[in-house]
Amino acid sequence: MRKKKNLNFSFVTEDSMLIFQKKIIELKEEVGSWVQAVTSYCEDNSIDVEDIIPLMSEALKTSIYEEGIQNRTVKNDSIRLPI
């Protein structure tokens, strides 16, 4: 097992968020799930899931949340995502 990288995303820009989101959208088309796309990206790049949260746009977080409601992994009355 490879050691996960701890990254500092304090320099996150809108461009880096868009690039990240584009990669996640491409992965989602391959794997069929937003959550699986994010986790696959993190595994492929040896990054902890918590470290990519600053790169996640509100639209991506909403898509993950809605998928969670549909799959019954997130309660519909939840106030925010558990990520």
Secondary structure, 3 states (H helix, E strand, C coil): CCCCECCCCCCCCHHHHHHHHHHHHHHHHHHCCHHHHHHHHHHHCCECHHHHHHHCCHHHHHHHHHHHHHCCCCCCCCCCCCC
